[in-house]
């Protein structure tokens, strides 16, 4: 029995030695395994996507951008309208100022004419002029008065349109 035990022990020792050799062989083979995985790994430089996925991505991008674009367009159009109203207001103000300036020069000219006419009328009266000269002078005064009133009406109309624009502008900003 001792011989059978000795043969068992020797067989077990040889099995252990073979197992140890197998482990060292496997260890040397697996030792380089991470580097081999890295070398054998394929890298995709360009990914091909199916067309439906691409369309979905485009649609989602369009859905995301469209409200922002619409908002920016409305802001731009509001600003352009505001600038147009401001331009109209400035033009009306310019017309009003030109009217006032011409009114002042016309008032001075008409005052000078009225003074000259009154001087002429006084001379005519002093000289004992006839009623035809008096009627002509009266007619000139009435024509001048008509021109002044016409100018005043034009000026008031300009002021009215300017106030209407200001009112519309204030209503639009609210």
HELIX and SHEET records of a PDB file:
HELIX    1   1 UNK A    2  UNK A   30  1                                  29    
HELIX    2   2 UNK A   33  UNK A   40  1                                   8    
HELIX    3   3 UNK A   51  UNK A  127  1                                  77    
HELIX    4   4 UNK A  131  UNK A  173  1                                  43    
END                                                                             
